[in-house]
Amino acid sequence: PEPRRIDNREHQLNIFSGLKYMFWNKLWRRTLFTEHGIEFPNRMYYEDLATIPRLLAFARDIRIIPDMLYSYVTRPDSISGGWSAKHTTDYFRCFDLLADFLREQGLVERYGQALLECIGPNLHYHARTVLASGVRKKERESYLRHLLMFKLAYLHERERLDAMNAQQLLRALLHER
């Protein structure tokens, strides 16, 4: 990329589309983590996606340099190249973590729509991984169908479901269509 500097003191940068969700190609000030209590989530895939927007919300001076200082190697058996039920649920756990962060920081009005708009491209990226896999066509299609069901339910039912406690959720699991 061309070298440039982003002054983000007034939240001009869209934290959900301004920079890629890869942690490996960035250097961060430690104080962004320590002063704002940001940690990588434990036992969750997509921890970069769950962390980078939260860091960018507090970053005020961002610099992009053209130098290639890191060699990234992908492995076919890596977490990002796989797919499972955990991959699906962790995407939505990640989206929940980000939505909770926006609420806690009073940033829903500024970034709420951008969060919703980042869901589709992230799931599409994952779906391409699934389609490229060597698993049977029927199994891939079933997985993608469930992924789409999760997305639609998340986008259309999240607020209603967020308002329910554990007992209400349990009853809804038993009685809802």
ZITABEL-V132590 format. One record per residue. SS is DSSP state (h for helix, s for strand, l for the rest). PHI is phi in degrees with one decimal (none if undefined). PSI is psi as a letter, one per 40 degrees, with the letter a starting at -180 (none if undefined). Layout:
# ZITABEL-V132590
ss=SS phi=PHI psi=PSI
ss=SS phi=PHI psi=PSI
This chain:
# ZITABEL-V132590
ss=l phi=none psi=i
ss=l phi=-70.0 psi=i
ss=l phi=-64.7 psi=h
ss=s phi=-160.8 psi=i
ss=s phi=-128.4 psi=h
ss=s phi=-114.9 psi=h
ss=s phi=-90.1 psi=h
ss=l phi=-108.1 psi=f
ss=l phi=-64.9 psi=d
ss=l phi=-107.0 psi=f
ss=l phi=57.1 psi=f
ss=l phi=-73.1 psi=d
ss=l phi=-78.0 psi=h
ss=l phi=-75.5 psi=h
ss=l phi=-65.9 psi=e
ss=l phi=-103.5 psi=e
ss=l phi=-144.3 psi=e
ss=l phi=-69.2 psi=d
ss=l phi=-137.1 psi=i
ss=l phi=-62.9 psi=i
ss=l phi=-87.6 psi=f
ss=l phi=-112.6 psi=h
ss=l phi=-79.7 psi=d
ss=l phi=-66.0 psi=d
ss=l phi=-103.7 psi=f
ss=l phi=-137.6 psi=i
ss=l phi=-110.7 psi=h
ss=l phi=-123.7 psi=i
ss=l phi=-73.8 psi=h
ss=h phi=-58.3 psi=d
ss=h phi=-63.8 psi=d
ss=h phi=-60.3 psi=d
ss=h phi=-77.8 psi=d
ss=h phi=-70.4 psi=d
ss=l phi=-74.0 psi=d
ss=l phi=-116.0 psi=e
ss=l phi=64.2 psi=f
ss=l phi=-92.8 psi=h
ss=l phi=-133.4 psi=i
ss=l phi=-69.3 psi=h
ss=l phi=-66.4 psi=i
ss=l phi=-82.6 psi=i
ss=l phi=50.0 psi=f
ss=l phi=-137.8 psi=h
ss=l phi=-68.9 psi=i
ss=l phi=64.9 psi=f
ss=h phi=-63.0 psi=d
ss=h phi=-64.9 psi=d
ss=h phi=-61.4 psi=d
ss=h phi=-75.3 psi=e
ss=h phi=-107.4 psi=d
ss=h phi=-58.8 psi=d
ss=h phi=-60.8 psi=d
ss=h phi=-66.5 psi=d
ss=h phi=-67.9 psi=d
ss=h phi=-63.5 psi=d
ss=h phi=-62.5 psi=d
ss=h phi=-104.4 psi=e
ss=l phi=-69.8 psi=h
ss=l phi=-109.6 psi=d
ss=s phi=-133.9 psi=h
ss=s phi=-116.0 psi=h
ss=s phi=-122.3 psi=h
ss=s phi=-113.4 psi=h
ss=l phi=-114.4 psi=i
ss=l phi=-83.8 psi=e
ss=l phi=-69.5 psi=i
ss=l phi=-94.1 psi=h
ss=l phi=-111.4 psi=e
ss=l phi=-146.9 psi=h
ss=l phi=-106.1 psi=h
ss=l phi=-100.9 psi=h
ss=l phi=-115.1 psi=h
ss=l phi=-105.0 psi=i
ss=l phi=-119.0 psi=h
ss=l phi=-63.1 psi=d
ss=l phi=-96.4 psi=e
ss=l phi=-76.5 psi=i
ss=h phi=-59.7 psi=d
ss=h phi=-69.5 psi=e
ss=h phi=-94.5 psi=e
ss=l phi=-104.9 psi=i
ss=l phi=-155.6 psi=i
ss=l phi=-165.8 psi=i
ss=h phi=-61.1 psi=d
ss=h phi=-63.4 psi=d
ss=h phi=-58.5 psi=d
ss=h phi=-63.6 psi=d
ss=h phi=-65.2 psi=d
ss=h phi=-68.3 psi=d
ss=h phi=-57.4 psi=d
ss=h phi=-75.1 psi=d
ss=h phi=-63.6 psi=d
ss=h phi=-63.8 psi=d
ss=h phi=-61.1 psi=d
ss=h phi=-62.2 psi=d
ss=h phi=-58.5 psi=d
ss=h phi=-68.3 psi=d
ss=h phi=-63.5 psi=d
ss=h phi=-62.9 psi=d
ss=h phi=-59.7 psi=d
ss=h phi=-59.9 psi=d
ss=h phi=-63.2 psi=d
ss=h phi=-61.9 psi=d
ss=h phi=-93.1 psi=e
ss=l phi=68.2 psi=f
ss=l phi=-111.3 psi=e
ss=h phi=-62.0 psi=d
ss=h phi=-62.1 psi=d
ss=h phi=-74.0 psi=d
ss=h phi=-122.8 psi=e
ss=h phi=-58.2 psi=d
ss=h phi=-66.0 psi=d
ss=h phi=-63.5 psi=d
ss=h phi=-62.4 psi=d
ss=h phi=-60.3 psi=d
ss=h phi=-72.5 psi=e
ss=h phi=-85.4 psi=e
ss=h phi=-64.2 psi=d
ss=h phi=-57.3 psi=d
ss=h phi=-61.0 psi=d
ss=h phi=-68.0 psi=d
ss=h phi=-68.8 psi=d
ss=h phi=-64.4 psi=d
ss=h phi=-58.4 psi=d
ss=h phi=-64.4 psi=d
ss=h phi=-61.5 psi=d
ss=h phi=-62.8 psi=d
ss=h phi=-62.4 psi=d
ss=h phi=-63.2 psi=d
ss=h phi=-64.3 psi=d
ss=h phi=-80.9 psi=e
ss=l phi=-74.2 psi=i
ss=l phi=-89.5 psi=e
ss=l phi=-77.5 psi=i
ss=l phi=-53.6 psi=i
ss=h phi=-55.8 psi=d
ss=h phi=-62.5 psi=d
ss=h phi=-67.5 psi=d
ss=h phi=-61.6 psi=d
ss=h phi=-63.3 psi=d
ss=h phi=-61.7 psi=d
ss=h phi=-60.6 psi=d
ss=h phi=-65.1 psi=d
ss=h phi=-62.6 psi=d
ss=h phi=-66.2 psi=d
ss=h phi=-60.9 psi=d
ss=h phi=-66.7 psi=d
ss=h phi=-61.4 psi=d
ss=h phi=-57.8 psi=d
ss=h phi=-60.9 psi=d
ss=h phi=-62.5 psi=d
ss=h phi=-63.9 psi=d
ss=h phi=-62.7 psi=d
ss=h phi=-69.1 psi=d
ss=h phi=-101.7 psi=e
ss=h phi=-122.1 psi=e
ss=h phi=-58.2 psi=d
ss=h phi=-61.1 psi=d
ss=h phi=-63.9 psi=d
ss=h phi=-71.1 psi=d
ss=h phi=-62.5 psi=d
ss=l phi=-80.4 psi=e
ss=l phi=-93.5 psi=i
ss=l phi=-87.1 psi=i
ss=h phi=-59.8 psi=d
ss=h phi=-65.9 psi=d
ss=h phi=-65.1 psi=d
ss=h phi=-63.6 psi=d
ss=h phi=-62.6 psi=d
ss=h phi=-63.1 psi=d
ss=h phi=-63.8 psi=d
ss=h phi=-61.3 psi=d
ss=h phi=-80.0 psi=d
ss=h phi=-109.0 psi=d
ss=l phi=-71.9 psi=i
ss=l phi=-72.1 psi=none
